Each structure stands twice: as C-alpha cells, then as structure tokens.
C-alpha cells in the first residue's frame, strides 16, 4: 500500500504508523508526508526519517482551492493508494475528497457518532460518558461521519480531565490506526453503504 500522510502538528499517529511499517506489522510504504504548518513536529520527524516531506502553508494561499490544488499536485506525483489524515487540522473540500473517493481516512478521538468536531475529549468529559475511545473512518463530505473502519474504547475515570483522557485515548489511536490501515492494505473489505465489511 502506498500511503500519504497529511498532518498539522505533533505527528504521533504518523510516528506510530511508521514504526509499525518498520516492525513489519503494516505492509505499506509512506510515499509522502505533507504538513500545512512549517513548525509541525511531525514534518521534522519525516525529514529526519528521510521520507519525502512537504510543507504547504495554507496561509500562503488566498483560497482553500489554491492550497488544495498544491497538495493535490504533490499527491498526484506520489500516487498514494490511501491518504491518512493524522491530526490534519484543515477541512477538505468536496472536490478534494472526490479526487480520492473512499481512499482518505481520518482518526478522531471519540467513539463516533458521539462528539464530532473539535475538542472531542473535552466534550466527552462534559457530557459525563463512562466510556470513550477513538474512531478511524473514511472521509466523505460529512464532518467526522464517514463509514467507520475501526474503533477502540477506553474507560473515562472519575478524576479525568480532557488532557488525561486525551492521553489514554491517544495510546489506543496508535493501535487503531495501524489496525485500520492493515485491514485496508489487505484489500479484504468492502464498503456497503455506511458499513465497512471485512472478509
Ligand atoms: C489526535 O488526537 C487525533 O485523533 C486528532 O488529532 C490528534 C493528532 O495527534 N485528529 P498526533 O498529531 O497524531 O499526535
């Protein structure tokens, strides 16, 4: 599987994916890493690892389309089978998504459809749920609502705040993302409406 990574910050999910490839747990090759921020720790890591790393700063473009067309240009050259959003803090336009239908995946730090959008862990604390987790899903035109590939759960403890819960969820994100990509890489699945069915 040829894999592109889009990120905006820390890049711990990217690191977990890369580590899994190195360990031999994920049959994939990272063909490019693209960040929209020059100071993203994840893009520095990509450079250190010798991976093709690109910074396309969205603030340098007058429009979303202008920024996306530059990102799409890099992707066209890299020819990924799948694009993994790993803490990519930009909404993708319908045109971008249509260029890679059911080939863009995202990770979200809640059990979707609960708590979409920003600050999912704080939303979970405020709501008072006893269980939360993470979701790897296909990206479609809906916000955090594309077909679900993998979910993993964590308990919410009485003394948790958003940051302690986020740390517990993040450990599971790293496992979930690798599992989801391994399943996609195997090719043994189909998308039946909202349902991702593995065989
Ligand atoms: C993760 O919590 C992920 O679920 C969310 O953004 C965060 C990215 O973390 N979409 P990292 O950059 O992968 O460390």
Boltz pocket constraint, residues with backbone or C-beta under 6 A from the ligand:
constraints:
  - pocket:
      binder: B
      contacts: [[A, 7], [A, 9], [A, 10], [A, 11], [A, 12], [A, 13], [A, 14], [A, 42], [A, 85], [A, 86], [A, 87], [A, 88], [A, 107], [A, 108], [A, 109], [A, 170], [A, 173]]
      max_distance: 6.0
